[in-house]
Amino acid sequence: MQRRHEEVMMASIKRKAVLDGIRVIDFSQTRTGAQASQLLADFGSDIIHIETPTAVRCLGKRPSGPAASTASN
């Protein structure tokens, strides 16, 4: 029984991920984009996240100031 378990474990280690070798460039600026990138990474893809130097991260925080009224519409 122990030997069978070891064979199964070795087979799973050798198995390639579904998206192994796929490179994804992520330009997203929202939480949903980050979640989608995480899902792709979980399946084995390489994620390259690109953001502008002045990027505003929208991770659950509501915008404030004059742009807040147009951002929520």
C-alpha positions, 0 to 999 in steps of 0.5 A: 500500500505504501509503495502505491502511495509513493507512485501516485505522489511521484506521478503528481509531482512529474505532471505538468500544470495545465497552463505551464509555459504560458505567459500572461501580461496583466494590465488590470487595475481592479481586484477582479483582474488580480483574482483572474491573474491568481487563478491563471497562476494557480494553473501554472501560467507565469504572470507579469503584472504591469502598472503605471507609476501613478497607479491607484490600487482599487482593493476595496477602497472607495475613491474620494475627492472630485473623481469619486462621483464619476467613478461610482456611476 
